[in-house]
């Protein structure tokens, strides 16, 4: 039932948002440049790797060593607006229809994070990742990693259609009110792998 709901609702939303997505694509092409879509490998259902789609919100500026500058530097004004309105997430509806993702589930994270999960935290991969999830409506980007993963596991253990509907309606409410949104996540917290490595180093010293 969850997958059927994802397919039907995903296709319906793609039809509804098609004009908006076309407008955003043109805006990104004019203001930020090509490519229009940001593509990145993420970890999905049963830890299978898939390509996630989003509208680009940042430039490709790099430092002298050829490394990307911080998100706060590369984030453009139009990109900031798209993030605040959550419009950068719309291409993920394609991921939903393809079966890579669900409308609701733990957010798909970077492949390089895989070695740092605890066995309990890995349970978040027992369901398809989502455009929105339990952790997002209970704090969005304001939660630390451990708190997010605890909520992800709770979602997996309490999985139900009614819970999904509640999360969807709460997501709409929070997006309209702009509650708990961090425009530039790298200003809020360390990357997960960096945080875990730092904790491991501290424990070794102690």
Order of alpha helices (4+ residues) and beta strands (2+ residues): alpha-beta-beta-alpha-alpha-alpha-beta-beta-alpha-alpha-alpha-alpha
